């Protein structure tokens, strides 16, 4: 029988393989302590996707080149830049800058243009695997069922 520690080690190895296989980071803002992310989750009473936490702990504020998106890449927000959105969206501390975003939509990046990319917790506030949506010019578009599915979309096959 596998114990919890062995399971967590297995999941971490599998997650790292997914990140290494799928994501070509052009540049990033450095590493982020997983403890900061966990404090953030406890304070806001949310669970971020496991794969997202692993990725931003290694590549906070990463930029990924990818032809699947209109501007040719994805910019992940610096983790600290998410907090003002959450104060507005989850805690109800509205500001003019952020009051146009739907409730329980947590931004984590953009397409380099007008599109903001969000975790959509509107169906289940307690999920650790929310859908991924993009909002551009006031229109919400479904992107993926999970962060892992979103990451898989970013994989670009290279000719060898």
C-alpha positions in Angstrom: 0.0 0.0 0.0 1.3 3.5 -0.9 1.5 6.1 1.9 0.6 9.8 1.6 4.3 10.8 1.3 5.0 8.4 -1.5 1.9 9.6 -3.3 2.9 13.2 -3.0 6.4 12.4 -4.3 4.9 10.6 -7.2 2.5 13.5 -8.0 5.4 16.0 -7.8 7.5 14.0 -10.2 4.5 13.6 -12.6 3.8 17.4 -12.4 7.4 18.3 -13.0 7.4 16.0 -16.1 4.3 17.8 -17.4 5.9 21.2 -16.9 9.2 20.2 -18.5 7.4 18.6 -21.4 4.9 21.3 -22.2 6.3 24.7 -21.3 9.1 26.6 -22.9 9.8 29.5 -20.7 11.2 32.5 -22.5 12.0 34.4 -19.3 10.6 34.8 -15.8 10.8 36.7 -12.6 12.5 34.0 -10.6 11.4 31.5 -7.9 8.6 31.9 -5.4 8.4 30.1 -2.1 5.7 27.5 -2.0 5.0 28.6 1.6 3.9 32.1 0.4 1.5 30.4 -2.0 0.1 28.2 0.8 -0.3 31.3 3.1 -2.1 33.0 0.2 -4.5 30.0 -0.2 -5.3 29.9 3.5 -5.9 33.7 3.7 -8.3 33.7 0.7 -9.7 30.3 1.5 -9.1 29.0 -2.0 -7.1 26.1 -3.5 -5.0 26.9 -6.5 -4.3 24.0 -9.0 -1.3 21.9 -7.8 0.4 22.2 -11.2 0.1 26.0 -11.2 1.6 26.2 -7.7 4.6 24.1 -8.8 5.0 26.1 -12.0 4.9 29.6 -10.4 7.2 28.4 -7.5 9.8 27.8 -10.3 8.9 30.5 -12.8 7.0 33.4 -11.1 5.9 36.0 -13.8 6.9 33.7 -16.7 6.5 34.6 -20.3 5.9 31.7 -22.7 6.1 32.0 -26.4 3.2 30.1 -28.1 1.6 30.5 -31.4 -1.8 29.2 -30.2 -2.6 32.6 -28.7 -3.2 35.8 -30.8 -0.2 37.8 -29.5 2.1 34.8 -29.8 2.6 34.1 -26.1 1.3 33.9 -22.6 2.4 36.1 -19.7 1.8 34.7 -16.3 1.2 37.4 -13.7 3.7 38.0 -10.9 2.1 36.2 -8.0 1.9 39.4 -5.9 0.0 41.2 -8.7 -3.0 38.8 -8.2 -3.7 40.0 -4.6 -5.4 43.4 -5.5 -7.7 41.4 -7.9 -8.6 39.0 -5.1 -9.3 41.8 -2.6 -11.8 43.2 -5.2 -13.3 40.0 -6.6 -13.5 37.7 -3.5 -13.4 40.0 -0.5 -15.7 42.7 -2.1 -13.2 45.5 -1.6 -14.2 47.1 -4.9 -12.1 49.5 -6.8 -12.8 51.1 -10.1 -9.8 49.3 -11.7 -11.0 45.7 -10.9 -14.8 45.9 -10.6 -15.4 44.8 -14.2 -14.2 41.2 -13.5 -16.8 38.5 -12.7 -16.9 37.2 -9.1 -14.8 34.2 -8.4 -12.6 34.7 -11.5 -9.0 34.8 -10.4 -6.6 36.3 -13.0 -3.3 34.5 -13.5 -2.0 35.8 -16.9 -2.8 37.3 -20.2 -2.3 36.7 -23.9 0.0 39.7 -24.4 -2.9 41.7 -25.8 -6.4 42.4 -24.5 -7.1 39.0 -23.2 -6.9 38.2 -19.4 -6.7 34.6 -18.4 -8.6 33.5 -15.3 -9.2 30.5 -13.0 -13.0 30.3 -13.0 -14.2 29.3 -9.5 -17.8 30.5 -10.1 -19.2 26.9 -10.2 -17.3 25.6 -7.2 -15.5 28.0 -4.8 -13.8 25.1 -3.1 -12.3 23.4 -6.2 -8.6 22.9 -6.6 -9.1 22.4 -10.3 -11.1 25.3 -11.8 -11.9 25.9 -15.4 -9.7 28.3 -17.4 -11.4 31.1 -19.3 -10.2 34.2 -21.1 -11.9 37.6 -21.0 -11.2 39.9 -23.9 -13.1 43.1 -24.8 -15.9 42.1 -22.3 -16.4 38.6 -23.7 -15.7 35.5 -21.7 -14.3 32.5 -23.7 -13.9 29.0 -22.3 -10.3 27.8 -22.7 -9.8 24.6 -20.8 -11.4 22.3 -18.2 -8.4 22.5 -15.9 -4.9 24.1 -15.6 -3.3 20.8 -16.7 -5.5 20.8 -19.9 -4.5 24.4 -20.4 -0.8 23.5 -20.0 -1.2 20.6 -22.5 -2.6 23.2 -25.0 0.6 25.1 -24.8 2.8 22.2 -25.8 4.4 22.9 -29.2 5.9 20.0 -31.1 9.4 20.8 -32.4 10.9 19.2 -35.4 14.0 17.1 -34.5 
